[in-house]
Amino acid sequence: MQHSALKILVKALDIPDELRTFLNTNNIDNLESVIIYKIHEIMSMEGFSYRILYQLLDVLNSYDCLDLLEER
């Protein structure tokens, strides 16, 4: 199932500034660009913190996309 929220640009998302900065720093333009990564890959990205991870999980959950991020 394709979630329409996946295509929303990071700059248009209602997300914490810290998460927006993290995504921009790592050249992640939308949620679709996030879910291609494994969780351990996200954890090794520049600027990662567990607060970022919790914010990301919260955003994915709010857009009903949390199930698309897998720990593979």
Secondary structure, 3 states (H helix, E strand, C coil): CCCHHHHCEHHHCCCCHHHHHHHHHCCCCEHHHHCCCCHHHHHCCCCCCHHHHHHHHHHHHHCCCHHHCCCC
